[in-house]
Amino acid sequence: MKRILVAMSGGVDSSVAAFLLKQAGHNIEGCYMKIWLDETDVFGECPWQKDIDDARSVADQLGIPFRIVNLIEEYRERVVDYMIQGYQSGITPNPDVMCNREIKFGAFLEYAIKEGFDAIATGHYVQSKTNDPGITELWEGMDKNKDQSYFLALLNQDQAARGLFPVGNIAKPALRDIARHAGLVNADKKDSQGICFIGKIKIGDFLQEYIPNKPGNIVSTEGKVLGKHNGLHRFTLGQRKGMGIPSNADNQFYVVIAKDYQKNELVVAFESPSTPKLYTREVIVRNLAWNGEAITEERNLLAKPRYRDPSQVIRATPENYKMRIRFKVPQRALTPGQILAFYEGERLLGGGVYETIL
């Protein structure tokens, strides 16, 4: 029996995680992480009060203590500022991956340890196994449509070893059945989508509160002006929509292939397998993190270029605390600031941040 602090978001996944741990006889408490301000500010689309009420109701049903921990300052410093600074510098950051490393398995885990808990538990669709040397391994969730291992790619071994993932071996339909049979109040609650503090607000509208517009031209690869943009930070490589320029007579649509910061120009082209700069085989990855033993010698691995992408065969070559990656199959629109997750079969090995697209 362990003393476990369960991160309860108000959603069904973390609620069932708490239910299963309670059924297994563990000494658990529920905790809601408050990471944003309130529903009255300019980004008032995060219904945190409803989520708190749902989480507390489930905790009451389970007969477990419930608390709220305020991580607003940590979240702003470690996730929101990271995201804003990333867009300002011309990259496309991944706040979801950073939230897991810096908040759920960072500030929240630190809080739990300080409060005397042995571990934390979440509703992630990830499986955790302990091998013979006592190393905690993270594996893809059993439900491949819900697998969230990619979002834990930057965790280190100490963080992974303190995490429990009770729903990782359950399919989502079966999880909802468990919630219904247990009579949980949120059994049929819809899954949340997107970054909570942004909610339904478009990322461009959010960023304009922090990054001033800097209008410029949208140009073709030949330099022809096709339209205007309000700031390069509003766009990402591979983007097909939201540029305000029409398709051609053959119904071909433009796609972003480059952002020229010196000229403040957004470069677009019609998409095809031969579109310049859109597809690549080779990248440099920095800020490497490993769940177990680090990869220090050149070898073949699998990797997920982005969430929801199938695993790709790669050749990984360590270079001065970074990793040169060569994909067997060219990949579309890889973007500096995003995350590459490394795998061996279905086991998550670690990950890193795209630095250079070659």
C-alpha positions in Angstrom: 0.0 0.0 0.0 1.3 3.4 -1.0 0.3 6.9 -0.1 -0.6 8.4 -3.5 -1.7 11.9 -4.6 -4.0 11.6 -7.6 -4.0 14.5 -10.0 -7.8 14.9 -10.6 -8.7 17.2 -13.4 -12.5 16.7 -13.2 -12.4 14.5 -16.2 -13.3 10.8 -16.4 -9.8 9.5 -17.0 -8.2 10.8 -13.8 -11.5 9.9 -11.9 -11.3 6.3 -12.9 -7.5 6.3 -12.0 -8.5 7.4 -8.5 -11.3 4.8 -8.4 -8.9 1.9 -9.4 -6.3 2.9 -6.9 -8.9 3.0 -4.1 -10.1 -0.4 -5.2 -6.6 -1.7 -5.0 -6.3 -0.6 -1.4 -3.9 2.3 -1.7 -4.0 5.3 0.6 -5.0 8.0 -1.8 -6.0 11.6 -1.9 -7.3 13.7 -4.8 -5.8 17.0 -5.8 -6.8 19.6 -8.4 -4.0 21.6 -9.9 -5.1 25.2 -10.4 -2.9 26.6 -13.1 -4.8 29.6 -14.5 -6.7 32.6 -13.0 -10.4 32.7 -13.4 -13.3 32.7 -15.8 -13.6 36.5 -15.9 -10.2 37.4 -17.4 -9.6 37.9 -21.1 -9.0 34.1 -21.6 -12.1 33.0 -19.7 -12.8 29.8 -21.6 -11.2 27.4 -19.1 -14.1 26.2 -16.9 -11.9 25.5 -13.9 -14.7 25.9 -11.3 -16.8 23.2 -13.0 -13.8 21.0 -13.2 -13.0 21.5 -9.5 -16.7 20.7 -8.6 -16.6 17.5 -10.6 -13.3 16.4 -9.1 -14.5 17.1 -5.6 -17.7 15.3 -6.3 -15.9 12.2 -7.4 -13.6 12.4 -4.4 -16.6 12.5 -2.1 -18.1 9.5 -3.9 -14.9 7.6 -3.4 -14.6 8.7 0.2 -11.1 10.2 -0.2 -9.7 13.5 1.0 -9.6 16.3 -1.7 -7.4 19.3 -1.9 -6.5 22.1 -4.3 -3.0 23.2 -5.0 -2.2 26.6 -6.5 0.4 26.3 -9.3 -0.6 29.4 -11.2 2.8 31.1 -10.7 4.8 28.0 -11.6 2.6 27.4 -14.7 3.0 30.9 -15.9 6.8 30.9 -15.5 7.4 27.4 -16.8 4.8 26.9 -19.5 3.1 30.1 -20.5 6.3 32.2 -20.6 8.1 29.3 -22.4 5.4 29.3 -25.0 5.4 33.1 -25.5 9.1 33.3 -25.7 9.2 30.4 -28.1 6.9 32.1 -30.6 8.7 35.4 -30.1 12.0 33.7 -31.1 10.5 32.1 -34.2 9.9 28.5 -33.1 6.7 26.6 -32.4 6.8 25.3 -28.8 4.8 22.4 -27.4 3.2 23.6 -24.1 1.5 20.2 -23.5 4.8 18.3 -23.3 6.4 21.1 -21.2 3.4 21.1 -18.8 3.9 17.4 -18.1 7.6 17.8 -17.4 7.5 21.1 -15.5 4.1 21.0 -13.8 2.6 17.6 -13.4 5.9 15.8 -12.9 7.7 18.9 -11.8 6.0 21.4 -9.4 3.1 19.0 -8.6 5.4 16.1 -7.9 7.6 18.3 -5.8 4.6 19.3 -3.8 3.5 15.7 -3.3 6.9 14.6 -2.1 7.0 17.5 0.3 3.6 16.5 1.6 4.8 13.0 2.3 3.3 11.1 -0.6 5.2 8.2 -2.2 4.0 8.8 -5.7 1.6 10.7 -7.9 -1.0 9.3 -10.3 -2.6 10.7 -13.4 -5.1 9.7 -16.0 -2.5 9.4 -18.8 -3.0 6.6 -21.3 0.5 5.3 -20.7 1.8 2.0 -19.2 4.5 1.8 -16.6 6.7 -1.3 -16.0 9.7 -1.9 -13.8 12.5 -4.0 -15.3 15.0 -6.3 -13.4 17.5 -3.5 -12.6 14.6 -1.5 -11.1 14.3 1.0 -13.9 10.9 2.3 -14.6 9.9 1.9 -18.2 7.2 3.9 -19.9 5.2 2.1 -22.7 2.5 3.2 -25.1 -1.0 3.0 -23.7 -3.0 -0.1 -24.7 -5.6 2.0 -26.5 -3.6 3.2 -29.4 -6.3 5.8 -30.3 -5.7 7.4 -26.8 -2.0 6.7 -26.3 -0.3 9.7 -24.6 3.2 8.4 -24.2 4.5 11.1 -26.7 3.6 13.8 -24.1 5.9 12.2 -21.5 8.9 12.1 -23.8 10.9 14.7 -21.8 10.5 13.0 -18.4 13.6 11.7 -16.7 13.9 8.5 -14.8 13.3 10.1 -11.4 10.0 11.6 -12.6 8.9 8.4 -14.4 9.6 6.3 -11.3 7.3 8.5 -9.1 4.3 8.3 -11.6 1.4 5.8 -11.6 -0.8 5.4 -14.6 -3.8 3.2 -13.6 -5.7 3.6 -16.9 -2.9 2.9 -19.3 -4.0 -0.7 -20.0 -7.7 0.1 -20.5 -9.5 1.0 -23.7 -11.5 4.3 -23.5 -14.9 2.6 -24.0 -14.1 0.2 -21.2 -13.0 3.0 -19.0 -16.3 4.8 -19.5 -18.1 1.6 -18.6 -16.0 1.4 -15.3 -17.0 5.0 -14.5 -20.7 4.3 -15.2 -20.8 1.1 -13.1 -19.0 2.9 -10.3 -21.7 5.7 -10.6 -19.1 8.5 -11.0 -20.8 11.8 -11.7 -18.6 12.6 -14.7 -18.8 9.2 -16.4 -20.2 10.7 -19.6 -18.3 14.1 -19.4 -16.7 15.0 -22.7 -12.9 14.9 -23.0 -11.2 18.3 -22.8 -9.5 19.6 -26.0 -6.5 21.9 -26.4 -4.6 23.9 -23.9 -6.9 24.6 -21.0 -6.0 28.2 -20.3 -6.6 29.1 -23.9 -9.8 27.0 -24.3 -11.8 28.0 -27.4 -9.6 31.0 -28.1 -7.4 30.7 -31.2 -3.7 30.6 -30.5 -3.1 33.7 -32.6 -5.6 35.7 -30.6 -4.0 34.6 -27.4 -0.5 35.5 -28.6 -1.5 39.0 -29.7 -2.1 39.9 -26.1 1.7 39.4 -25.6 3.4 39.7 -29.0 2.7 42.9 -31.0 1.5 42.4 -34.6 4.2 42.9 -37.2 2.6 43.0 -40.6 4.5 41.8 -43.7 4.1 40.2 -47.1 3.0 36.6 -48.0 5.2 35.7 -50.9 5.7 32.8 -53.3 9.0 31.0 -53.7 9.6 33.4 -56.7 9.1 36.4 -54.5 5.6 37.3 -55.9 3.5 39.1 -53.2 0.3 37.1 -52.7 -1.1 38.7 -49.6 -0.4 40.2 -46.2 0.2 38.7 -42.7 0.0 40.2 -39.2 3.0 38.5 -37.8 5.2 35.5 -38.5 4.5 34.1 -35.0 1.0 33.4 -36.0 2.1 30.7 -38.5 3.8 27.4 -38.4 5.6 25.4 -41.1 3.2 23.1 -43.0 0.2 25.2 -42.2 -2.5 25.0 -44.9 -5.3 27.3 -43.6 -5.7 30.8 -42.2 -3.5 32.7 -44.6 -6.3 34.4 -46.5 -5.0 33.6 -50.0 -7.1 31.5 -52.4 -6.4 28.3 -54.1 -5.6 28.2 -57.8 -7.8 27.1 -60.7 -6.8 23.4 -60.1 -8.0 23.7 -56.5 -4.4 23.5 -55.1 -3.9 25.2 -51.8 -1.0 27.1 -50.5 1.1 25.8 -47.6 3.7 27.6 -45.4 7.2 26.4 -46.3 9.4 29.1 -44.6 9.4 32.2 -42.4 12.0 34.8 -43.5 12.5 37.0 -40.4 15.0 39.3 -42.0 12.5 40.3 -44.7 9.5 39.6 -42.4 8.0 37.5 -45.2 5.9 34.4 -45.0 6.9 32.0 -47.9 4.2 29.7 -49.3 3.9 27.3 -52.2 1.5 24.8 -53.6 1.9 21.4 -51.8 3.4 18.4 -53.6 6.0 15.7 -52.7 8.6 17.9 -54.4 7.6 21.2 -52.7 10.9 22.8 -51.5 11.6 22.9 -47.8 8.3 21.0 -47.0 9.8 17.5 -46.6 13.0 16.5 -44.9 15.0 13.4 -44.0 17.4 14.9 -41.5 17.1 17.1 -38.4 19.2 18.1 -35.3 17.5 17.5 -31.9 18.6 19.3 -28.7 17.5 19.2 -25.0 17.6 15.5 -24.9 15.8 13.6 -22.1 15.9 9.9 -21.4 13.5 7.8 -19.3 16.3 5.3 -18.8 19.8 4.8 -20.1 20.8 7.5 -22.6 21.6 6.6 -26.2 25.3 7.3 -26.6 26.2 5.4 -29.7 24.8 5.6 -33.3 21.9 3.2 -33.7 18.5 2.6 -35.4 15.5 3.5 -33.4 11.8 4.3 -33.9 10.5 7.8 -33.4 7.2 9.7 -33.5 7.8 13.0 -35.3 4.7 14.5 -33.7 1.6 13.4 -31.6 -0.7 11.0 -33.6 2.1 10.2 -36.1 2.9 6.6 -36.5 6.4 5.5 -35.5 9.1 6.1 -38.1 12.4 4.3 -38.6 15.4 6.6 -37.9 19.1 6.5 -37.6 20.2 8.4 -34.5 23.7 9.7 -34.2 24.8 11.5 -31.0 26.7 14.8 -31.6 27.9 17.0 -28.8 24.9 16.6 -26.4 22.5 16.7 -29.4 21.3 14.1 -31.8 21.4 14.0 -35.6 18.3 12.2 -36.9 17.9 10.7 -40.3 14.5 9.4 -41.2 14.1 6.4 -43.5 11.1 8.1 -45.0 11.0 11.9 -45.6 8.8 13.7 -43.1 6.5 16.7 -43.7 6.7 20.1 -42.1 8.9 19.3 -39.1 9.2 22.5 -37.1 11.9 23.9 -34.7 10.5 23.9 -31.1 8.4 20.8 -31.5 9.1 17.4 -30.0 10.5 14.2 -31.3 9.8 11.1 -29.2 12.2 8.1 -29.3 10.9 4.5 -29.1 12.1 1.0 -29.1 9.1 -0.9 -30.2 6.3 0.4 -28.0 8.6 1.5 -25.2 9.2 5.2 -24.8 12.9 5.9 -24.5 12.9 9.7 -24.3 12.8 12.7 -26.5 14.2 16.0 -27.6 13.3 19.3 -29.2 13.8 20.0 -32.9 16.6 22.6 -33.3 17.5 22.5 -37.0 15.6 21.1 -40.0 18.3 20.2 -42.5 
